[in-house]
């Protein structure tokens, strides 16, 4: 089976590593629910628990939350890695997640626990909006493709549903848009 040597079905790159860690942490929190409060970001307790600005990116509040985030991370992350490389992907992911958490600390409810990778994912989407604004995407079950910039507006509006940390989404998106401007300078423009 020499042809199998050249065909690699699975490569362990940063994208798969992040998805795996997120799912493993989700399983850990199912077994040990107290880990959510230990690793989640509580703005009022941040000074005493500074690690939560990063650890909260790996905690999710239910099956739908992690499924939606990891599916989004997979598709958006794949495009970013192909366009800009794994280093830029990781820089935007973590910087966006951290800035999203900073927005949550200053603009969120100080007593409400925040968690999830959405701020980091919004940062990746922000980069794509700058580099490929007309990329066709589908929103939920609508059978018509929309340009990415329009889909982002819809998802930003969904962020204001009660119980969703719109502050983290906004912070991640802001970082992504700014990073996209810098990253686009080194590439030719991609438009669909």
N, C-alpha and C positions, 0 to 999 in steps of 0.2 A: 504494500500500500504506500508507494512512494508519493502519490499525489496528496496524501493526507499530511505529509511533512510540510508542504507549502500552504496548506489551508488551515489557518488557526481560527477556531470558532470562538475562543475566549482569550482575551488578553487582560492581564491584571494591570489596569491603568488607574489613574486617580479618580476617574468617574465611577468605575465599578467599586473602587475602594470606598468612596463616600457612600454610595448606595448600600453596600454591604454593612458598613458601620451603622448607618441609620436603621437598617432593618434589625441588626443585632441589638442595638440600644432599644428599639421598640419592643423586642422580645424580653429584654432585661426588665423593662418597666412593666410588662405584663406580669412577670413573676415577682418583681420588687417594686410596687407602685410608689414607694417612698423616694425612689430615685428621681421621679419627676420633680418633686419639690426640692431635692438636693441639687439637681442639674439645671432646672428651669430658672429663668431670669425673673426675679422679683425686684422691681426698681427700688423699693424701699429698703431692701436688704443688700443691694449691690455692693456697697462699701465693705460689708463684711464677707461677701461671697463673690469676689471679682471673677473667678473662673467661669461663672455662669454666662458671661458675655460670649463665650465660645461654646461651652457645653450645651447651652440651650438650643444650638443649631442642630443637635443630634437627638432631640427629644420630640416626640409627636403625640398628639392627643387623640388617638384613635386610628382605626384601620383606614378610614377614608382620608384622613389628614395625611398619613404617611404614603398611602397609595397615590394620591393626587400629586404630592410633592415629588415623589421618586420618579413617577412617570414623566413629569415636567422636567425634572433634573436630567433624566436620561436623554430626552429628545433635544432640549436646549443645550445641554452639556456636550453632546456629540457634535453639534454644529460648531460651538465655540472652540472645542479642541481641534477640529479639522481646520478652522479658519485661523486660529490664533495660537494654537499649541497648548500643552498641558500646564505650563508655568503660568501663562496669562489666565487660563481657566481657573486655576487654584487661587491666584491673587485676587481676581474679581470675586470669586465665590466667597472667600473668607472676609475680604474687605467689605463686600456688600452685606454679608451677614452681620458683621460687627457694627457697621454703620447703622444698619437697620435696628440693631439692639440699642445703640446709642439713642436713636430717635425714640424708641420705645421707652427708654429710661426717662427721657425728658418730656415726652408728650403723652405717655400712656398713663393708665391708672396705676398709681404706685403700689396698690395692694393686690393687683392681679398678676398672676404668674404668666410669663410669656415663654413660648417655646416653638420650635419648628424651623425648617430650612427655607421658609418662604422669602425672607429678606434676601438671602443669598441667591435664590433662584430669580427673584425680581432683578437683582443686579445683573445676572447673566442675560436676562431678557432685555434689560436696558442697553447693554452692549449691542445686542442683535438689532434693536430698534434703530440705532445709529448706523450700523453697518449695512443692514438689509431691511429697511423699513417696509418694503413691499413684499417681503416673504409671505407667501400664502399659508395661512393657518386656519384650522377648524376650531370653532368654539363649541364645546360640548357636543350636542347631537344635531346641530344645524348643518344641513348638507351643502352649504355654500362656504367657500373659502373666503376669508377676509384678509386684508393686508395686516401684517404684524402690528403696525402702529395702532390700527383700530382695535385689534384684539386686546392690546395692552390697556387701552382706555376702558374697555369692558371689564377687564380683570381688576383694574384700579377701583372702579366703581363697586365691584363685588367685595372689595376689601373693607368697605364701610358697613357691611352686615355685622350686627352685634355679635361679639365673641371672636371677631377676627382682629388681629393686631395690625390695623392699617398703618400705624406708625412704622413698623418694621418693613412693611411692603414699600412704603414711600421712601424710607431711608435707603433700602437696597436699590430701588429704581433710580434714585438720584445718583448714587455712586456709579451704577451701571451706565447711565447716560453720559456722565463725565468721563468715565473710563473709556467708553466707546469713542468719544471724540479724540482722545489721545491715541487709542489703538488703531483707529481708522487712518490716521495720518501715515502710518507705516504700511498701509495696504492700498491697493486700488479699490475704488468703490464697488460694492456688490449690490446690484439692484435687480429685482425680479419683476 
